[in-house]
């Protein structure tokens, strides 16, 4: 019985996810984004803010639809802000949130890159 040598190139294993690997900073940012989106309540809050009239919402506007306390909603919104998905603007005693322009497109491009296309942040 004759054995064949094992392939040693990446292409023999089905190719790479991208032609250029992500830098350390990019992987940290991407992991933070995915961690923020890993909670269904945060995904719901993000969609509520994005769909809200004027493209921005106050905590008081979105607490009811998710059925969570204001403190819990505020915590989730803080995580989304830290992940770069939402921005926060203080107006008096209220904080208003809006989707960061391009943030959702960036996530979509990164997810699209999983199928083997060359995608960079």
Biopython code that builds the backbone (N, CA, C, O; Angstrom):
import numpy as np
from Bio.PDB.StructureBuilder import StructureBuilder

atoms = [
    (1, "UNK", "N", (0.836, -1.166, 0.000)),
    (1, "UNK", "CA", (0.000, 0.000, 0.000)),
    (1, "UNK", "C", (0.887, 1.237, 0.000)),
    (1, "UNK", "O", (1.814, 1.354, 0.802)),
    (2, "UNK", "N", (0.590, 2.154, -0.908)),
    (2, "UNK", "CA", (1.373, 3.372, -1.053)),
    (2, "UNK", "C", (0.583, 4.534, -0.474)),
    (2, "UNK", "O", (-0.607, 4.686, -0.750)),
    (3, "UNK", "N", (1.243, 5.344, 0.320)),
    (3, "UNK", "CA", (0.552, 6.506, 0.886)),
    (3, "UNK", "C", (0.989, 7.767, 0.160)),
    (3, "UNK", "O", (2.139, 7.896, -0.260)),
    (4, "UNK", "N", (0.064, 8.679, 0.021)),
    (4, "UNK", "CA", (0.346, 9.957, -0.628)),
    (4, "UNK", "C", (0.762, 10.963, 0.423)),
    (4, "UNK", "O", (0.265, 10.918, 1.548)),
    (5, "UNK", "N", (1.666, 11.874, 0.080)),
    (5, "UNK", "CA", (2.034, 12.909, 1.054)),
    (5, "UNK", "C", (0.847, 13.825, 1.324)),
    (5, "UNK", "O", (0.019, 14.061, 0.444)),
    (6, "UNK", "N", (0.774, 14.329, 2.534)),
    (6, "UNK", "CA", (-0.304, 15.248, 2.903)),
    (6, "UNK", "C", (-0.083, 16.597, 2.239)),
    (6, "UNK", "O", (1.056, 17.046, 2.115)),
    (7, "UNK", "N", (-1.157, 17.248, 1.812)),
    (7, "UNK", "CA", (-1.012, 18.577, 1.216)),
    (7, "UNK", "C", (-0.489, 19.560, 2.255)),
    (7, "UNK", "O", (-0.821, 19.460, 3.436)),
    (8, "UNK", "N", (0.319, 20.495, 1.815)),
    (8, "UNK", "CA", (0.909, 21.460, 2.748)),
    (8, "UNK", "C", (0.484, 22.897, 2.485)),
    (8, "UNK", "O", (0.926, 23.802, 3.193)),
    (9, "UNK", "N", (-0.348, 23.127, 1.504)),
    (9, "UNK", "CA", (-0.764, 24.497, 1.207)),
    (9, "UNK", "C", (-2.153, 24.752, 1.756)),
    (9, "UNK", "O", (-2.952, 23.832, 1.930)),
    (10, "UNK", "N", (-2.425, 26.018, 2.025)),
    (10, "UNK", "CA", (-3.747, 26.403, 2.534)),
    (10, "UNK", "C", (-4.830, 26.094, 1.520)),
    (10, "UNK", "O", (-5.951, 25.751, 1.896)),
    (11, "UNK", "N", (-4.510, 26.211, 0.225)),
    (11, "UNK", "CA", (-5.529, 25.976, -0.789)),
    (11, "UNK", "C", (-5.990, 24.530, -0.791)),
    (11, "UNK", "O", (-7.121, 24.249, -1.186)),
    (12, "UNK", "N", (-5.151, 23.614, -0.364)),
    (12, "UNK", "CA", (-5.551, 22.212, -0.298)),
    (12, "UNK", "C", (-6.599, 21.993, 0.785)),
    (12, "UNK", "O", (-7.326, 21.000, 0.759)),
    (13, "UNK", "N", (-6.675, 22.909, 1.727)),
    (13, "UNK", "CA", (-7.648, 22.798, 2.820)),
    (13, "UNK", "C", (-8.915, 23.593, 2.534)),
    (13, "UNK", "O", (-9.759, 23.746, 3.416)),
    (14, "UNK", "N", (-9.055, 24.091, 1.338)),
    (14, "UNK", "CA", (-10.269, 24.827, 1.002)),
    (14, "UNK", "C", (-10.077, 26.319, 0.950)),
    (14, "UNK", "O", (-11.055, 27.048, 0.778)),
    (15, "UNK", "N", (-8.878, 26.804, 1.088)),
    (15, "UNK", "CA", (-8.634, 28.239, 0.973)),
    (15, "UNK", "C", (-8.683, 28.940, 2.306)),
    (15, "UNK", "O", (-8.987, 28.333, 3.334)),
    (16, "UNK", "N", (-8.385, 30.207, 2.282)),
    (16, "UNK", "CA", (-8.404, 31.022, 3.493)),
    (16, "UNK", "C", (-9.684, 31.842, 3.537)),
    (16, "UNK", "O", (-10.365, 31.995, 2.523)),
    (17, "UNK", "N", (-10.007, 32.363, 4.699)),
    (17, "UNK", "CA", (-11.211, 33.185, 4.836)),
    (17, "UNK", "C", (-11.047, 34.538, 4.169)),
    (17, "UNK", "O", (-12.028, 35.130, 3.719)),
    (18, "UNK", "N", (-9.853, 35.021, 4.102)),
    (18, "UNK", "CA", (-9.576, 36.299, 3.443)),
    (18, "UNK", "C", (-8.149, 36.260, 2.934)),
    (18, "UNK", "O", (-7.308, 35.539, 3.472)),
    (19, "UNK", "N", (-7.879, 37.031, 1.904)),
    (19, "UNK", "CA", (-6.533, 36.998, 1.350)),
    (19, "UNK", "C", (-5.523, 37.649, 2.286)),
    (19, "UNK", "O", (-4.329, 37.360, 2.201)),
    (20, "UNK", "N", (-5.981, 38.519, 3.172)),
    (20, "UNK", "CA", (-5.095, 39.143, 4.149)),
    (20, "UNK", "C", (-5.693, 38.935, 5.531)),
    (20, "UNK", "O", (-6.841, 39.312, 5.764)),
    (21, "UNK", "N", (-4.942, 38.344, 6.452)),
    (21, "UNK", "CA", (-5.483, 38.109, 7.793)),
    (21, "UNK", "C", (-5.734, 39.421, 8.532)),
    (21, "UNK", "O", (-5.102, 40.439, 8.253)),
    (22, "UNK", "N", (-6.652, 39.374, 9.460)),
    (22, "UNK", "CA", (-6.962, 40.548, 10.269)),
    (22, "UNK", "C", (-5.803, 40.864, 11.204)),
    (22, "UNK", "O", (-5.111, 39.964, 11.679)),
    (23, "UNK", "N", (-5.603, 42.134, 11.459)),
    (23, "UNK", "CA", (-4.606, 42.570, 12.432)),
    (23, "UNK", "C", (-5.166, 42.357, 13.836)),
    (23, "UNK", "O", (-6.375, 42.194, 14.001)),
    (24, "UNK", "N", (-4.307, 42.359, 14.834)),
    (24, "UNK", "CA", (-4.709, 42.129, 16.228)),
    (24, "UNK", "C", (-5.811, 43.111, 16.652)),
    (24, "UNK", "O", (-6.808, 42.706, 17.251)),
    (25, "UNK", "N", (-5.629, 44.394, 16.341)),
    (25, "UNK", "CA", (-6.620, 45.398, 16.734)),
    (25, "UNK", "C", (-7.973, 45.121, 16.079)),
    (25, "UNK", "O", (-9.023, 45.313, 16.692)),
    (26, "UNK", "N", (-7.932, 44.669, 14.832)),
    (26, "UNK", "CA", (-9.171, 44.365, 14.113)),
    (26, "UNK", "C", (-9.886, 43.176, 14.741)),
    (26, "UNK", "O", (-11.114, 43.161, 14.822)),
    (27, "UNK", "N", (-9.128, 42.184, 15.182)),
    (27, "UNK", "CA", (-9.761, 41.015, 15.800)),
    (27, "UNK", "C", (-10.390, 41.380, 17.135)),
    (27, "UNK", "O", (-11.449, 40.860, 17.486)),
    (28, "UNK", "N", (-9.746, 42.267, 17.881)),
    (28, "UNK", "CA", (-10.308, 42.712, 19.159)),
    (28, "UNK", "C", (-11.611, 43.468, 18.913)),
    (28, "UNK", "O", (-12.607, 43.241, 19.600)),
    (29, "UNK", "N", (-11.597, 44.366, 17.930)),
    (29, "UNK", "CA", (-12.804, 45.133, 17.594)),
    (29, "UNK", "C", (-13.924, 44.213, 17.116)),
    (29, "UNK", "O", (-15.080, 44.371, 17.509)),
    (30, "UNK", "N", (-13.575, 43.266, 16.279)),
    (30, "UNK", "CA", (-14.570, 42.337, 15.751)),
    (30, "UNK", "C", (-15.160, 41.475, 16.861)),
    (30, "UNK", "O", (-16.371, 41.259, 16.899)),
    (31, "UNK", "N", (-14.318, 40.982, 17.759)),
    (31, "UNK", "CA", (-14.804, 40.164, 18.873)),
    (31, "UNK", "C", (-15.730, 40.973, 19.781)),
    (31, "UNK", "O", (-16.744, 40.456, 20.250)),
    (32, "UNK", "N", (-15.387, 42.240, 20.030)),
    (32, "UNK", "CA", (-16.238, 43.100, 20.860)),
    (32, "UNK", "C", (-17.598, 43.307, 20.187)),
    (32, "UNK", "O", (-18.635, 43.300, 20.851)),
    (33, "UNK", "N", (-17.583, 43.489, 18.875)),
    (33, "UNK", "CA", (-18.832, 43.670, 18.134)),
    (33, "UNK", "C", (-19.686, 42.415, 18.203)),
    (33, "UNK", "O", (-20.883, 42.486, 18.482)),
    (34, "UNK", "N", (-19.068, 41.259, 17.948)),
    (34, "UNK", "CA", (-19.825, 40.005, 17.997)),
    (34, "UNK", "C", (-20.348, 39.723, 19.402)),
    (34, "UNK", "O", (-21.458, 39.218, 19.563)),
    (35, "UNK", "N", (-19.550, 40.049, 20.419)),
    (35, "UNK", "CA", (-19.998, 39.846, 21.799)),
    (35, "UNK", "C", (-21.220, 40.718, 22.087)),
    (35, "UNK", "O", (-22.172, 40.272, 22.728)),
    (36, "UNK", "N", (-21.186, 41.963, 21.609)),
    (36, "UNK", "CA", (-22.323, 42.862, 21.817)),
    (36, "UNK", "C", (-23.568, 42.337, 21.121)),
    (36, "UNK", "O", (-24.673, 42.470, 21.645)),
    (37, "UNK", "N", (-23.401, 41.746, 19.950)),
    (37, "UNK", "CA", (-24.544, 41.239, 19.181)),
    (37, "UNK", "C", (-24.958, 39.829, 19.581)),
    (37, "UNK", "O", (-25.941, 39.304, 19.060)),
    (38, "UNK", "N", (-24.222, 39.212, 20.497)),
    (38, "UNK", "CA", (-24.534, 37.840, 20.906)),
    (38, "UNK", "C", (-25.750, 37.769, 21.822)),
    (38, "UNK", "O", (-26.285, 36.683, 22.050)),
    (39, "UNK", "N", (-26.188, 38.891, 22.343)),
    (39, "UNK", "CA", (-27.349, 38.923, 23.232)),
    (39, "UNK", "C", (-28.578, 39.335, 22.428)),
    (39, "UNK", "O", (-28.584, 40.410, 21.828)),
    (40, "UNK", "N", (-29.619, 38.502, 22.403)),
    (40, "UNK", "CA", (-30.820, 38.828, 21.620)),
    (40, "UNK", "C", (-31.476, 40.150, 22.033)),
    (40, "UNK", "O", (-32.049, 40.843, 21.192)),
    (41, "UNK", "N", (-31.398, 40.501, 23.311)),
    (41, "UNK", "CA", (-31.966, 41.780, 23.749)),
    (41, "UNK", "C", (-31.231, 42.953, 23.112)),
    (41, "UNK", "O", (-31.852, 43.957, 22.762)),
    (42, "UNK", "N", (-29.915, 42.834, 22.959)),
    (42, "UNK", "CA", (-29.145, 43.917, 22.341)),
    (42, "UNK", "C", (-29.457, 44.031, 20.856)),
    (42, "UNK", "O", (-29.545, 45.136, 20.320)),
    (43, "UNK", "N", (-29.621, 42.906, 20.199)),
    (43, "UNK", "CA", (-29.982, 42.939, 18.776)),
    (43, "UNK", "C", (-31.340, 43.611, 18.620)),
    (43, "UNK", "O", (-31.536, 44.419, 17.712)),
    (44, "UNK", "N", (-32.270, 43.282, 19.498)),
    (44, "UNK", "CA", (-33.606, 43.894, 19.464)),
    (44, "UNK", "C", (-33.516, 45.401, 19.715)),
    (44, "UNK", "O", (-34.144, 46.191, 19.011)),
    (45, "UNK", "N", (-32.735, 45.791, 20.718)),
    (45, "UNK", "CA", (-32.583, 47.217, 21.015)),
    (45, "UNK", "C", (-31.947, 47.961, 19.845)),
    (45, "UNK", "O", (-32.366, 49.070, 19.513)),
    (46, "UNK", "N", (-30.954, 47.364, 19.230)),
    (46, "UNK", "CA", (-30.314, 47.975, 18.065)),
    (46, "UNK", "C", (-31.328, 48.187, 16.947)),
    (46, "UNK", "O", (-31.341, 49.234, 16.301)),
    (47, "UNK", "N", (-32.175, 47.186, 16.723)),
    (47, "UNK", "CA", (-33.182, 47.316, 15.660)),
    (47, "UNK", "C", (-34.241, 48.353, 16.025)),
    (47, "UNK", "O", (-34.737, 49.064, 15.151)),
    (48, "UNK", "N", (-34.587, 48.445, 17.299)),
    (48, "UNK", "CA", (-35.565, 49.453, 17.727)),
    (48, "UNK", "C", (-35.020, 50.868, 17.535)),
    (48, "UNK", "O", (-35.739, 51.757, 17.080)),
    (49, "UNK", "N", (-33.760, 51.071, 17.881)),
    (49, "UNK", "CA", (-33.149, 52.390, 17.685)),
    (49, "UNK", "C", (-33.094, 52.717, 16.198)),
    (49, "UNK", "O", (-33.448, 53.823, 15.790)),
    (50, "UNK", "N", (-32.652, 51.763, 15.391)),
    (50, "UNK", "CA", (-32.522, 51.994, 13.944)),
    (50, "UNK", "C", (-33.868, 52.312, 13.303)),
    (50, "UNK", "O", (-33.937, 53.126, 12.381)),
    (51, "UNK", "N", (-34.933, 51.682, 13.779)),
    (51, "UNK", "CA", (-36.255, 51.859, 13.177)),
    (51, "UNK", "C", (-37.043, 53.018, 13.790)),
    (51, "UNK", "O", (-38.098, 53.390, 13.275)),
    (52, "UNK", "N", (-36.540, 53.585, 14.881)),
    (52, "UNK", "CA", (-37.280, 54.643, 15.566)),
    (52, "UNK", "C", (-37.345, 55.901, 14.705)),
    (52, "UNK", "O", (-36.435, 56.190, 13.928)),
    (53, "UNK", "N", (-38.436, 56.637, 14.860)),
    (53, "UNK", "CA", (-38.633, 57.873, 14.100)),
    (53, "UNK", "C", (-37.446, 58.821, 14.300)),
    (53, "UNK", "O", (-37.051, 59.109, 15.430)),
    (54, "UNK", "N", (-36.899, 59.288, 13.213)),
    (54, "UNK", "CA", (-35.751, 60.185, 13.278)),
    (54, "UNK", "C", (-34.425, 59.464, 13.433)),
    (54, "UNK", "O", (-33.373, 60.103, 13.458)),
    (55, "UNK", "N", (-34.460, 58.142, 13.537)),
    (55, "UNK", "CA", (-33.221, 57.373, 13.635)),
    (55, "UNK", "C", (-32.531, 57.452, 14.978)),
    (55, "UNK", "O", (-31.374, 57.054, 15.110)),
    (56, "UNK", "N", (-33.234, 57.965, 15.980)),
    (56, "UNK", "CA", (-32.667, 58.010, 17.321)),
    (56, "UNK", "C", (-33.763, 57.744, 18.335)),
    (56, "UNK", "O", (-34.943, 57.982, 18.078)),
    (57, "UNK", "N", (-33.349, 57.242, 19.496)),
    (57, "UNK", "CA", (-34.328, 56.915, 20.525)),
    (57, "UNK", "C", (-33.739, 57.157, 21.904)),
    (57, "UNK", "O", (-32.534, 57.037, 22.126)),
    (58, "UNK", "N", (-34.625, 57.500, 22.815)),
    (58, "UNK", "CA", (-34.283, 57.666, 24.220)),
    (58, "UNK", "C", (-34.558, 56.333, 24.921)),
    (58, "UNK", "O", (-35.369, 55.539, 24.444)),
    (59, "UNK", "N", (-33.900, 56.090, 26.029)),
    (59, "UNK", "CA", (-34.150, 54.861, 26.792)),
    (59, "UNK", "C", (-35.640, 54.722, 27.079)),
    (59, "UNK", "O", (-36.189, 53.623, 27.010)),
    (60, "UNK", "N", (-36.287, 55.826, 27.396)),
    (60, "UNK", "CA", (-37.715, 55.779, 27.727)),
    (60, "UNK", "C", (-38.570, 55.328, 26.542)),
    (60, "UNK", "O", (-39.675, 54.820, 26.733)),
    (61, "UNK", "N", (-38.063, 55.511, 25.317)),
    (61, "UNK", "CA", (-38.806, 55.108, 24.118)),
    (61, "UNK", "C", (-38.751, 53.606, 23.860)),
    (61, "UNK", "O", (-39.665, 53.050, 23.250)),
    (62, "UNK", "N", (-37.698, 52.949, 24.313)),
    (62, "UNK", "CA", (-37.495, 51.548, 23.917)),
    (62, "UNK", "C", (-37.520, 50.561, 25.075)),
    (62, "UNK", "O", (-37.343, 49.362, 24.862)),
    (63, "UNK", "N", (-37.736, 51.039, 26.293)),
    (63, "UNK", "CA", (-37.807, 50.135, 27.441)),
    (63, "UNK", "C", (-39.050, 49.256, 27.371)),
    (63, "UNK", "O", (-38.970, 48.051, 27.608)),
    (64, "UNK", "N", (-40.189, 49.843, 27.050)),
    (64, "UNK", "CA", (-41.449, 49.097, 26.989)),
    (64, "UNK", "C", (-41.445, 47.943, 26.004)),
    (64, "UNK", "O", (-41.816, 46.830, 26.378)),
    (65, "UNK", "N", (-41.041, 48.164, 24.760)),
    (65, "UNK", "CA", (-41.097, 47.090, 23.760)),
    (65, "UNK", "C", (-40.255, 45.857, 24.087)),
    (65, "UNK", "O", (-40.566, 44.760, 23.622)),
    (66, "UNK", "N", (-39.190, 46.021, 24.881)),
    (66, "UNK", "CA", (-38.356, 44.852, 25.192)),
    (66, "UNK", "C", (-38.717, 44.217, 26.524)),
    (66, "UNK", "O", (-38.263, 43.114, 26.829)),
    (67, "UNK", "N", (-39.534, 44.905, 27.323)),
    (67, "UNK", "CA", (-39.981, 44.331, 28.589)),
    (67, "UNK", "C", (-38.882, 44.180, 29.623)),
    (67, "UNK", "O", (-38.925, 43.266, 30.446)),
    (68, "UNK", "N", (-37.897, 45.069, 29.589)),
    (68, "UNK", "CA", (-36.801, 45.039, 30.553)),
    (68, "UNK", "C", (-36.819, 46.325, 31.361)),
    (68, "UNK", "O", (-37.412, 47.319, 30.942)),
    (69, "UNK", "N", (-36.171, 46.309, 32.518)),
    (69, "UNK", "CA", (-36.100, 47.520, 33.332)),
    (69, "UNK", "C", (-35.239, 48.568, 32.636)),
    (69, "UNK", "O", (-34.431, 48.247, 31.765)),
    (70, "UNK", "N", (-35.425, 49.826, 33.035)),
    (70, "UNK", "CA", (-34.637, 50.902, 32.443)),
    (70, "UNK", "C", (-33.150, 50.681, 32.704)),
    (70, "UNK", "O", (-32.325, 50.946, 31.829)),
    (71, "UNK", "N", (-32.800, 50.203, 33.889)),
    (71, "UNK", "CA", (-31.392, 49.963, 34.213)),
    (71, "UNK", "C", (-30.786, 48.900, 33.302)),
    (71, "UNK", "O", (-29.648, 49.040, 32.853)),
    (72, "UNK", "N", (-31.540, 47.841, 33.028)),
    (72, "UNK", "CA", (-31.044, 46.772, 32.156)),
    (72, "UNK", "C", (-30.903, 47.266, 30.726)),
    (72, "UNK", "O", (-29.913, 46.968, 30.058)),
    (73, "UNK", "N", (-31.892, 48.022, 30.255)),
    (73, "UNK", "CA", (-31.819, 48.581, 28.902)),
    (73, "UNK", "C", (-30.620, 49.524, 28.798)),
    (73, "UNK", "O", (-29.895, 49.490, 27.803)),
    (74, "UNK", "N", (-30.406, 50.357, 29.803)),
    (74, "UNK", "CA", (-29.265, 51.273, 29.798)),
    (74, "UNK", "C", (-27.946, 50.509, 29.741)),
    (74, "UNK", "O", (-27.022, 50.915, 29.036)),
    (75, "UNK", "N", (-27.856, 49.419, 30.473)),
    (75, "UNK", "CA", (-26.637, 48.593, 30.435)),
    (75, "UNK", "C", (-26.409, 48.037, 29.031)),
    (75, "UNK", "O", (-25.298, 48.108, 28.506)),
    (76, "UNK", "N", (-27.455, 47.486, 28.426)),
    (76, "UNK", "CA", (-27.320, 46.924, 27.078)),
    (76, "UNK", "C", (-26.931, 48.005, 26.068)),
    (76, "UNK", "O", (-26.105, 47.762, 25.189)),
    (77, "UNK", "N", (-27.516, 49.184, 26.190)),
    (77, "UNK", "CA", (-27.177, 50.281, 25.285)),
    (77, "UNK", "C", (-25.723, 50.707, 25.464)),
    (77, "UNK", "O", (-25.050, 51.045, 24.490)),
    (78, "UNK", "N", (-25.238, 50.694, 26.702)),
    (78, "UNK", "CA", (-23.838, 51.032, 26.966)),
    (78, "UNK", "C", (-22.908, 50.053, 26.256)),
    (78, "UNK", "O", (-21.902, 50.465, 25.680)),
    (79, "UNK", "N", (-23.233, 48.770, 26.292)),
    (79, "UNK", "CA", (-22.419, 47.757, 25.606)),
    (79, "UNK", "C", (-22.416, 48.018, 24.103)),
    (79, "UNK", "O", (-21.372, 47.906, 23.459)),
    (80, "UNK", "N", (-23.566, 48.362, 23.540)),
    (80, "UNK", "CA", (-23.657, 48.652, 22.104)),
    (80, "UNK", "C", (-22.868, 49.909, 21.731)),
    (80, "UNK", "O", (-22.285, 49.978, 20.649)),
    (81, "UNK", "N", (-22.849, 50.894, 22.621)),
    (81, "UNK", "CA", (-22.048, 52.102, 22.388)),
    (81, "UNK", "C", (-20.563, 51.746, 22.424)),
    (81, "UNK", "O", (-19.804, 52.163, 21.549)),
    (82, "UNK", "N", (-20.149, 50.982, 23.423)),
    (82, "UNK", "CA", (-18.739, 50.595, 23.551)),
    (82, "UNK", "C", (-18.272, 49.744, 22.375)),
    (82, "UNK", "O", (-17.089, 49.754, 22.032)),
    (83, "UNK", "N", (-19.190, 49.012, 21.758)),
    (83, "UNK", "CA", (-18.849, 48.189, 20.592)),
    (83, "UNK", "C", (-18.825, 49.012, 19.306)),
    (83, "UNK", "O", (-18.486, 48.490, 18.244)),
    (84, "UNK", "N", (-19.180, 50.286, 19.394)),
    (84, "UNK", "CA", (-19.150, 51.145, 18.218)),
    (84, "UNK", "C", (-20.361, 51.018, 17.319)),
    (84, "UNK", "O", (-20.326, 51.451, 16.168)),
    (85, "UNK", "N", (-21.437, 50.426, 17.830)),
    (85, "UNK", "CA", (-22.648, 50.243, 17.031)),
    (85, "UNK", "C", (-23.643, 51.388, 17.213)),
    (85, "UNK", "O", (-24.363, 51.746, 16.281)),
    (86, "UNK", "N", (-23.679, 51.954, 18.408)),
    (86, "UNK", "CA", (-24.567, 53.080, 18.703)),
    (86, "UNK", "C", (-23.741, 54.259, 19.193)),
    (86, "UNK", "O", (-22.650, 54.089, 19.738)),
    (87, "UNK", "N", (-24.277, 55.455, 18.990)),
    (87, "UNK", "CA", (-23.690, 56.649, 19.600)),
    (87, "UNK", "C", (-24.685, 57.166, 20.630)),
    (87, "UNK", "O", (-25.884, 56.901, 20.536)),
    (88, "UNK", "N", (-24.182, 57.902, 21.609)),
    (88, "UNK", "CA", (-25.001, 58.408, 22.708)),
    (88, "UNK", "C", (-24.815, 59.914, 22.795)),
    (88, "UNK", "O", (-23.692, 60.419, 22.775)),
    (89, "UNK", "N", (-25.943, 60.629, 22.892)),
    (89, "UNK", "CA", (-25.904, 62.081, 23.049)),
    (89, "UNK", "C", (-26.760, 62.460, 24.249)),
    (89, "UNK", "O", (-27.949, 62.145, 24.296)),
    (90, "UNK", "N", (-26.156, 63.133, 25.211)),
    (90, "UNK", "CA", (-26.862, 63.567, 26.410)),
    (90, "UNK", "C", (-27.583, 64.876, 26.130)),
    (90, "UNK", "O", (-26.976, 65.834, 25.650)),
    (91, "UNK", "N", (-28.885, 64.920, 26.431)),
    (91, "UNK", "CA", (-29.687, 66.141, 26.296)),
    (91, "UNK", "C", (-30.449, 66.341, 27.593)),
    (91, "UNK", "O", (-31.492, 65.728, 27.820)),
    (92, "UNK", "N", (-29.920, 67.196, 28.429)),
    (92, "UNK", "CA", (-30.536, 67.389, 29.735)),
    (92, "UNK", "C", (-30.410, 66.116, 30.551)),
    (92, "UNK", "O", (-29.314, 65.586, 30.733)),
    (93, "UNK", "N", (-31.545, 65.631, 31.041)),
    (93, "UNK", "CA", (-31.506, 64.410, 31.850)),
    (93, "UNK", "C", (-31.649, 63.147, 31.005)),
    (93, "UNK", "O", (-31.528, 62.041, 31.531)),
    (94, "UNK", "N", (-31.901, 63.291, 29.717)),
    (94, "UNK", "CA", (-32.123, 62.134, 28.849)),
    (94, "UNK", "C", (-30.924, 61.874, 27.942)),
    (94, "UNK", "O", (-30.236, 62.796, 27.505)),
    (95, "UNK", "N", (-30.700, 60.607, 27.677)),
    (95, "UNK", "CA", (-29.665, 60.206, 26.721)),
    (95, "UNK", "C", (-30.363, 59.658, 25.481)),
    (95, "UNK", "O", (-31.267, 58.828, 25.580)),
    (96, "UNK", "N", (-29.936, 60.126, 24.325)),
    (96, "UNK", "CA", (-30.502, 59.667, 23.059)),
    (96, "UNK", "C", (-29.458, 58.843, 22.317)),
    (96, "UNK", "O", (-28.274, 59.178, 22.300)),
    (97, "UNK", "N", (-29.922, 57.765, 21.709)),
    (97, "UNK", "CA", (-29.041, 56.825, 21.015)),
    (97, "UNK", "C", (-29.391, 56.778, 19.539)),
    (97, "UNK", "O", (-30.558, 56.870, 19.159)),
    (98, "UNK", "N", (-28.363, 56.634, 18.716)),
    (98, "UNK", "CA", (-28.564, 56.456, 17.277)),
    (98, "UNK", "C", (-27.510, 55.479, 16.765)),
    (98, "UNK", "O", (-26.453, 55.305, 17.371)),
    (99, "UNK", "N", (-27.820, 54.852, 15.641)),
    (99, "UNK", "CA", (-26.894, 53.896, 15.040)),
    (99, "UNK", "C", (-25.733, 54.677, 14.433)),
    (99, "UNK", "O", (-25.943, 55.671, 13.737)),
    (100, "UNK", "N", (-24.519, 54.228, 14.697)),
    (100, "UNK", "CA", (-23.326, 54.859, 14.125)),
    (100, "UNK", "C", (-23.347, 54.622, 12.615)),
    (100, "UNK", "O", (-23.450, 53.476, 12.176)),
    (101, "UNK", "N", (-23.249, 55.687, 11.813)),
    (101, "UNK", "CA", (-23.261, 55.507, 10.356)),
    (101, "UNK", "C", (-22.160, 54.536, 9.906)),
    (101, "UNK", "O", (-20.996, 54.678, 10.281)),
    (102, "UNK", "N", (-22.549, 53.567, 9.111)),
    (102, "UNK", "CA", (-21.601, 52.598, 8.578)),
    (102, "UNK", "C", (-21.312, 51.410, 9.473)),
    (102, "UNK", "O", (-20.691, 50.444, 9.030)),
    (103, "UNK", "N", (-21.754, 51.458, 10.737)),
    (103, "UNK", "CA", (-21.429, 50.374, 11.669)),
    (103, "UNK", "C", (-22.065, 49.053, 11.253)),
    (103, "UNK", "O", (-21.411, 48.011, 11.292)),
    (104, "UNK", "N", (-23.320, 49.090, 10.859)),
    (104, "UNK", "CA", (-23.990, 47.848, 10.465)),
    (104, "UNK", "C", (-23.444, 47.333, 9.143)),
    (104, "UNK", "O", (-23.352, 46.122, 8.938)),
    (105, "UNK", "N", (-23.080, 48.240, 8.244)),
    (105, "UNK", "CA", (-22.465, 47.834, 6.979)),
    (105, "UNK", "C", (-21.125, 47.157, 7.200)),
    (105, "UNK", "O", (-20.787, 46.192, 6.515)),
    (106, "UNK", "N", (-20.354, 47.672, 8.173)),
    (106, "UNK", "CA", (-19.056, 47.069, 8.500)),
    (106, "UNK", "C", (-19.248, 45.635, 8.985)),
    (106, "UNK", "O", (-18.516, 44.734, 8.575)),
    (107, "UNK", "N", (-20.224, 45.426, 9.853)),
    (107, "UNK", "CA", (-20.496, 44.079, 10.356)),
    (107, "UNK", "C", (-20.941, 43.174, 9.215)),
    (107, "UNK", "O", (-20.508, 42.024, 9.128)),
    (108, "UNK", "N", (-21.800, 43.684, 8.343)),
    (108, "UNK", "CA", (-22.278, 42.880, 7.210)),
    (108, "UNK", "C", (-21.126, 42.484, 6.292)),
    (108, "UNK", "O", (-21.070, 41.347, 5.825)),
    (109, "UNK", "N", (-20.206, 43.415, 6.030)),
    (109, "UNK", "CA", (-19.053, 43.092, 5.173)),
    (109, "UNK", "C", (-18.178, 42.026, 5.812)),
    (109, "UNK", "O", (-17.686, 41.132, 5.124)),
    (110, "UNK", "N", (-17.980, 42.113, 7.116)),
    (110, "UNK", "CA", (-17.164, 41.116, 7.798)),
    (110, "UNK", "C", (-17.826, 39.748, 7.756)),
    (110, "UNK", "O", (-17.160, 38.739, 7.521)),
    (111, "UNK", "N", (-19.128, 39.709, 7.983)),
    (111, "UNK", "CA", (-19.839, 38.435, 7.923)),
    (111, "UNK", "C", (-19.839, 37.877, 6.515)),
    (111, "UNK", "O", (-19.748, 36.664, 6.327)),
    (112, "UNK", "N", (-19.938, 38.747, 5.527)),
    (112, "UNK", "CA", (-19.907, 38.317, 4.139)),
    (112, "UNK", "C", (-18.559, 37.688, 3.801)),
    (112, "UNK", "O", (-18.485, 36.799, 2.953)),
    (113, "UNK", "N", (-17.499, 38.141, 4.455)),
    (113, "UNK", "CA", (-16.164, 37.617, 4.203)),
    (113, "UNK", "C", (-15.976, 36.183, 4.647)),
    (113, "UNK", "O", (-15.025, 35.527, 4.220)),
    (114, "UNK", "N", (-16.854, 35.682, 5.491)),
    (114, "UNK", "CA", (-16.738, 34.309, 5.966)),
    (114, "UNK", "C", (-16.886, 33.314, 4.826)),
    (114, "UNK", "O", (-16.394, 32.191, 4.931)),
    (115, "UNK", "N", (-17.549, 33.694, 3.743)),
    (115, "UNK", "CA", (-17.732, 32.753, 2.635)),
    (115, "UNK", "C", (-16.527, 32.695, 1.707)),
    (115, "UNK", "O", (-16.587, 32.048, 0.661)),
    (116, "UNK", "N", (-15.440, 33.357, 2.066)),
    (116, "UNK", "CA", (-14.207, 33.220, 1.311)),
    (116, "UNK", "C", (-13.806, 34.417, 0.490)),
    (116, "UNK", "O", (-12.741, 34.399, -0.127)),
    (117, "UNK", "N", (-14.618, 35.463, 0.456)),
    (117, "UNK", "CA", (-14.237, 36.648, -0.302)),
    (117, "UNK", "C", (-13.213, 37.456, 0.486)),
    (117, "UNK", "O", (-13.125, 37.359, 1.710)),
    (118, "UNK", "N", (-12.454, 38.241, -0.237)),
    (118, "UNK", "CA", (-11.450, 39.106, 0.366)),
    (118, "UNK", "C", (-12.147, 40.300, 0.998)),
    (118, "UNK", "O", (-12.667, 41.159, 0.286)),
    (119, "UNK", "N", (-12.166, 40.365, 2.323)),
    (119, "UNK", "CA", (-12.855, 41.439, 3.026)),
    (119, "UNK", "C", (-11.935, 42.003, 4.095)),
    (119, "UNK", "O", (-11.310, 41.255, 4.846)),
    (120, "UNK", "N", (-11.856, 43.315, 4.159)),
    (120, "UNK", "CA", (-11.077, 44.004, 5.180)),
    (120, "UNK", "C", (-11.988, 44.982, 5.898)),
    (120, "UNK", "O", (-13.005, 45.407, 5.351)),
    (121, "UNK", "N", (-11.626, 45.338, 7.122)),
    (121, "UNK", "CA", (-12.399, 46.319, 7.891)),
    (121, "UNK", "C", (-12.343, 47.675, 7.242)),
    (121, "UNK", "O", (-12.936, 48.627, 7.749)),
]
sb = StructureBuilder()
sb.init_structure("model")
sb.init_model(0)
sb.init_chain("A")
sb.init_seg("    ")
for serial, (resi, resn, name, xyz) in enumerate(atoms, 1):
    if name == "N":
        sb.init_residue(resn, " ", resi, " ")
    sb.init_atom(name, np.array(xyz, "f"), 0.0, 1.0, " ", f" {name:<3s}", serial, name[0])
structure = sb.get_structure()
